[in-house]
Amino acid sequence: MDSSVVAAAEAEEAEGATDAAAGEYREVLKIDPNHPNIHFRIGRTLLAGAQAKGDGADVIEAATEFEQELQLDPSNANAAYELAEIHRKAGQLEDAQKYFEIAVANYPNFEEAHVGPAATLMALQKPAVALPPLEKP
């Protein structure tokens, strides 16, 4: 694997050139379709682009990338968290809850992943279940 391709993609991403970064990351997948974390990075750049452009299609494509990352690495808490947030923002609360649980199960110290399920459970009118995990001992 030529790490220069990954480095180029990371540089594009850091500069906010989301389309270019996604293209570079896709080049990595052409070389190694199972390269770890690349689908996550594509999804992340697509989400950044969606925020900048207000493009819902990029959000859908990002979700697909996060799902593909989870197929390659079911323990990727970051991909699960991003999927959870996409579903939560779309009002798909049961799906959001499922992905938040995957994130927390694979990375118990992921604070945002603990807050997400609580917000989702509150939206589902389940405060008794939502609040206890957030209470400090």
C-alpha positions in Angstrom: 0.0 0.0 0.0 1.4 3.3 -1.0 1.0 5.5 2.1 1.5 8.6 -0.1 -2.0 8.2 -1.4 -3.4 8.1 2.1 -1.3 11.1 3.0 -2.5 13.0 0.0 -6.1 12.3 0.9 -5.5 13.4 4.5 -3.9 16.6 3.3 -6.9 17.3 1.0 -9.3 16.6 3.9 -7.4 18.9 6.3 -7.6 21.7 3.7 -11.4 21.2 3.4 -11.2 19.9 -0.1 -13.7 17.2 0.6 -14.4 16.1 -3.0 -10.7 15.8 -3.7 -10.1 13.9 -0.4 -12.9 11.5 -1.1 -11.4 10.9 -4.5 -8.0 10.2 -3.1 -9.5 7.8 -0.5 -11.3 6.0 -3.3 -8.0 5.5 -5.0 -6.8 3.7 -1.9 -9.8 1.4 -2.1 -8.9 0.6 -5.8 -5.5 -0.5 -4.6 -6.7 -2.3 -1.5 -10.6 -2.7 -1.2 -10.3 -3.9 2.4 -8.0 -1.2 3.6 -9.1 -0.5 7.2 -10.7 2.8 8.1 -10.9 4.2 4.5 -14.7 3.8 4.1 -15.0 5.7 7.4 -12.7 8.5 6.1 -14.7 8.7 2.9 -17.9 8.9 5.0 -16.4 11.6 7.2 -15.3 13.7 4.2 -18.7 13.3 2.6 -20.4 14.5 5.8 -18.1 17.5 5.9 -19.0 18.3 2.3 -22.7 17.9 3.0 -22.5 20.4 5.8 -20.6 22.9 3.5 -22.9 22.4 0.5 -26.2 21.4 2.3 -26.3 18.3 0.1 -28.5 15.5 1.5 -27.2 13.1 -1.2 -23.8 13.3 0.4 -25.2 12.3 3.7 -26.9 9.2 2.2 -23.6 8.3 0.5 -21.7 8.9 3.8 -24.1 6.5 5.5 -23.3 3.8 2.9 -19.6 4.3 3.5 -20.0 4.0 7.3 -22.0 0.8 6.7 -19.3 -0.6 4.5 -16.7 0.2 7.1 -18.8 -1.7 9.7 -18.9 -4.7 7.3 -15.1 -4.7 7.2 -14.7 -3.9 10.9 -17.8 -4.4 13.0 -15.9 -2.9 16.0 -15.4 0.5 14.4 -17.1 2.6 17.1 -16.5 5.8 15.1 -18.4 4.5 12.0 -21.2 3.2 14.3 -21.4 6.6 16.0 -21.6 8.5 12.7 -24.4 6.2 11.5 -26.2 6.7 14.7 -26.0 10.5 14.4 -27.2 10.3 10.8 -30.2 8.2 11.8 -30.9 10.4 14.9 -31.0 13.5 12.8 -33.3 11.8 10.3 -35.7 10.9 13.1 -35.0 7.2 12.7 -34.6 6.8 16.4 -34.6 3.0 16.7 -31.9 2.7 14.1 -29.9 5.5 15.9 -30.2 3.6 19.2 -28.9 0.4 17.6 -25.8 2.1 16.3 -25.1 4.1 19.5 -25.2 0.8 21.3 -22.7 -0.7 18.9 -20.4 2.3 19.4 -20.5 2.1 23.2 -20.1 -1.7 23.2 -16.9 -1.4 21.2 -15.5 1.8 22.9 -17.0 2.1 26.4 -15.2 5.4 27.0 -16.6 7.1 23.9 -18.5 9.9 25.8 -20.5 11.2 22.8 -21.7 7.7 22.1 -23.1 7.6 25.7 -24.9 11.0 25.3 -26.4 10.0 21.9 -28.4 7.1 23.2 -29.7 9.2 26.1 -30.9 11.9 23.7 -32.5 9.2 21.5 -34.3 7.5 24.4 -35.5 10.9 25.6 -37.0 11.5 22.1 -38.6 8.1 22.3 -40.2 9.2 25.6 -38.1 6.8 27.7 -36.5 9.1 30.3 -36.3 6.4 33.0 -34.0 4.4 30.8 -32.2 7.4 29.3 -30.9 9.1 32.4 -29.3 6.5 34.7 -26.3 5.8 32.4 -25.5 9.5 32.4 -25.6 10.0 36.1 -22.2 10.2 37.8 -21.7 7.9 40.7 
